[in-house]
Amino acid sequence: MFNYIKKNFIAGILVILPLLLTVYVLVVFFQFADSILGKFINTYLRDTLGFYIPGLGLILFLIIIFFVGFLTTHFLGKRVYLIFERVLQRLPFIRHIYPSVKQIIEFLFASQYRRFKRVVLVEYPRIGIWSIGFVTNEGFKEAREKTKQDLLSVFIPSSPGPLTGFFVLIPHQEVIFLDIPIESAVKLVVSGGLLNPVLSPKKG
């Protein structure tokens, strides 16, 4: 009886806890983003016009993100951003935190990791130890001709900063292809193995 209750209780936790944590993260993000600008603007609106707009700060926050992104990809904004980034990388403490955080964010949101073709398992750094890798290319002609082997170009990322890692050429027959999406494998690497990947849906 006790084991039956324990089994159902754990099953309930596994369903409810991720949902509650997801809602909590969304609420905290909403409150944080809304309080950056909304707190001051809504205070002004309430004092002068007698009303306020819930979520106004979040809307303005998203608009600012878009505007900053537009500036950093057009005109002189990109040059100004590079100068600002160099300054950050010279500041005490910040220079140790900012580059790592930037790498993780870029790897999760930028399109760079989408260039990977497949997720694979390779025996690296030695036989008996398996590492997650990403196939980046299949056509290194000169290496294939000189080694007389069908080689795959594989990038093995480090954790938790997956923009750095090792590039290796591995014989095709020594690579195990995994049926998981690139995005799931990236999350696995970034989390240090805490987030289990989701299988890709079978085709056909």
C-alpha positions in Angstrom: 0.0 0.0 0.0 2.8 2.4 0.9 4.6 1.7 -2.3 1.4 2.3 -4.3 0.9 5.7 -2.6 4.6 6.6 -3.1 4.5 5.6 -6.8 1.5 7.8 -7.5 2.8 10.7 -5.4 6.1 10.7 -7.3 4.2 10.5 -10.6 2.2 13.5 -9.6 5.4 15.4 -8.7 6.9 14.6 -12.1 3.8 16.1 -13.8 3.1 19.1 -11.6 6.6 20.3 -10.6 7.9 21.0 -14.2 4.6 22.8 -15.0 4.8 24.9 -11.8 8.5 25.7 -12.4 7.7 26.7 -16.0 4.9 29.0 -14.9 7.1 30.4 -12.1 9.9 31.2 -14.6 7.4 32.9 -16.9 5.9 35.0 -14.1 9.3 36.0 -12.8 10.4 37.0 -16.3 7.2 39.0 -16.8 7.5 40.8 -13.5 11.2 41.5 -14.1 10.7 42.8 -17.7 7.6 44.7 -16.7 9.3 46.4 -13.7 12.2 47.7 -15.7 10.2 50.4 -17.5 6.6 49.7 -16.6 7.1 50.7 -12.9 8.0 54.3 -13.8 5.7 54.8 -16.8 2.7 53.2 -15.0 3.4 55.4 -11.9 3.3 58.4 -14.1 0.1 57.3 -15.9 -1.6 56.5 -12.6 -0.7 59.8 -11.0 -1.6 62.0 -14.1 -4.3 60.1 -15.9 -5.7 57.8 -13.2 -5.0 54.5 -14.8 -2.2 52.2 -15.7 -1.5 49.5 -18.4 -0.5 46.0 -17.1 2.3 44.6 -19.2 3.3 47.9 -20.6 6.9 47.5 -19.4 7.1 44.1 -21.0 5.9 45.4 -24.3 8.4 48.3 -24.2 11.2 45.8 -23.1 10.5 43.7 -26.2 10.5 46.8 -28.5 13.8 47.9 -27.0 15.3 44.4 -27.7 14.1 44.6 -31.3 15.5 48.1 -31.6 18.9 47.2 -30.2 19.1 44.2 -32.5 18.3 46.4 -35.4 21.0 48.9 -34.5 23.7 46.3 -33.9 23.1 44.8 -37.4 22.8 48.1 -39.3 24.6 51.4 -39.7 27.2 52.3 -37.0 25.5 50.3 -34.3 27.6 47.2 -34.9 30.9 49.2 -34.5 29.6 50.9 -31.3 28.6 47.5 -29.9 32.0 46.0 -30.6 33.7 48.9 -28.7 31.2 48.5 -25.8 31.9 44.8 -25.7 35.7 45.4 -25.5 35.2 47.7 -22.6 33.1 45.1 -20.8 35.7 42.4 -21.3 38.3 44.6 -19.6 36.3 45.3 -16.5 37.1 43.3 -13.3 34.7 40.4 -12.5 32.5 41.2 -15.6 35.1 40.0 -18.0 35.0 36.5 -16.3 31.2 36.3 -16.5 30.1 38.1 -19.6 31.9 36.0 -22.3 30.6 32.7 -20.9 27.0 34.0 -20.6 27.2 35.4 -24.1 28.5 32.1 -25.5 25.6 30.1 -24.0 23.0 32.7 -25.2 24.4 32.8 -28.7 24.5 29.0 -28.9 20.9 28.7 -27.8 19.4 31.5 -29.9 21.7 32.1 -32.8 21.4 30.2 -36.0 25.0 28.9 -35.8 24.1 25.5 -34.3 21.5 25.0 -37.0 24.3 24.4 -39.4 25.1 21.1 -37.7 23.8 18.1 -39.7 23.4 15.3 -37.2 23.9 14.4 -33.6 26.4 11.6 -33.0 28.2 9.6 -30.3 31.9 9.2 -30.7 34.5 7.5 -28.5 36.4 10.6 -27.3 38.9 11.4 -25.7 39.7 7.7 -25.5 38.1 4.3 -26.3 35.4 3.5 -23.7 34.4 7.1 -23.1 31.6 8.4 -25.2 31.0 12.1 -26.1 28.2 14.0 -27.8 29.3 15.4 -31.2 27.8 17.2 -34.2 28.5 16.3 -37.8 29.5 19.5 -39.5 30.7 18.2 -42.9 31.2 15.0 -44.9 33.4 16.1 -47.7 37.0 16.7 -46.6 38.3 15.3 -49.9 42.1 15.6 -49.2 41.9 13.9 -45.8 39.7 11.1 -47.3 42.2 10.5 -50.1 45.3 10.5 -47.9 43.8 8.3 -45.1 41.9 6.0 -47.5 38.9 6.3 -45.1 35.4 7.8 -45.3 35.9 10.5 -42.7 33.2 12.7 -41.0 34.0 16.2 -39.7 32.7 16.2 -36.1 32.6 19.1 -33.6 32.7 18.0 -30.0 31.4 20.8 -27.8 32.5 21.6 -24.2 30.1 22.1 -21.4 28.5 24.5 -20.4 30.1 26.8 -23.0 29.3 24.8 -26.2 30.8 27.4 -28.6 34.2 26.0 -27.7 35.3 22.4 -28.1 37.3 20.1 -30.4 37.2 19.4 -34.1 38.0 15.8 -35.0 37.9 13.7 -38.2 36.4 10.3 -37.4 35.8 7.3 -39.7 32.2 6.9 -40.6 31.9 3.4 -39.3 33.1 4.5 -35.8 30.3 7.1 -35.4 26.9 6.3 -33.9 24.1 8.4 -35.2 21.5 9.5 -32.6 17.8 10.1 -33.3 17.5 13.3 -31.4 17.1 16.9 -32.6 20.1 19.3 -32.7 18.3 21.6 -30.2 17.8 18.8 -27.7 21.5 17.8 -27.9 22.5 21.4 -27.4 20.4 21.7 -24.3 22.0 18.4 -23.1 25.5 19.8 -23.5 24.6 23.2 -21.9 23.0 21.6 -18.9 25.9 19.3 -18.4 23.7 16.3 -18.9 20.8 17.3 -16.6 18.3 17.8 -19.4 17.5 14.5 -21.1 17.0 14.9 -24.9 13.7 14.2 -26.6 13.7 11.7 -29.4 12.9 13.0 -32.9 9.6 11.8 -34.4 10.0 8.9 -36.7 9.6 9.7 -40.4 7.2 7.7 -42.5 
